Amino acid sequence: MEQEDRPERRRSRSRHPVRDQLCSRCGELLGREEMALHALRKKSQLAKFGLAGKRRPLLKRKGDGS
């Protein structure tokens, strides 16, 4: 397979932080409220796995006695 035939790989989102601030449906730049809501949702997702702040994870590790 030649280089030309390969589909282009998507780049990491870290190189394009503006993408996280665009509406996934229409591509418009989100307002402050929408960006804040997006950040809170992301923090909530991370908290489910114990990766954000003081919230406890929903799932316990196997073998954890507590």
N, C-alpha and C positions, 0 to 999 in steps of 0.2 A: 504494500500500500504506500503510495507516494504521499509526500507532505501535503500536496494540493488536495488530495481526496479526503483528508481527515477533517472532521468537523471542528470548528473552533471551540476551544475549551473556555468555559466561563471563568472569569478572573475572580479572585477573592473579593468579598464585599469590603474588606478593610481598605482596599485601594480606592473604593468609590463610596465614601460615607454619605454622599448626597442621595444615593439610591434609597437609603433607609428613610429619607425625608420626603419621598415622593409617593403619591397615591398609587396603589397597585392596580387600580382599575383604569384611571384616566391619565396618570402621569403628572398631575398637577402637584406643585409644592404644597406640602401640608402646613397648616397654621400652627401656632404655638400649642394650642390645646390638643390638637391631634398628635403632635410630636410628643407631648407630655404623656398622653394616653398610651402611645406606642411604647414609650420607655417604661411606664408602669406595668404594661402587659409583659414586656420582656423580663423585667425584674421578677414578676410573679412566676414566669416560666422557670427562671433560674432558681428561684426559691424552692420549687418543687423538688429539686435535686440537691438542696443544701448549698447552693453556689451564690446566694445573694443575701448578704446581711444576716440578721438575727433570726429570721424565720426558720422553724424546724422543717426538715424534709418530710414529705408525706410517707415515704417508704423507709422502712428500717433495714439496715444491713442484716444479712443472714448471719446468725451466730452472735448477734448483739443482744445481750441479756436484758437491756433496759427497755 
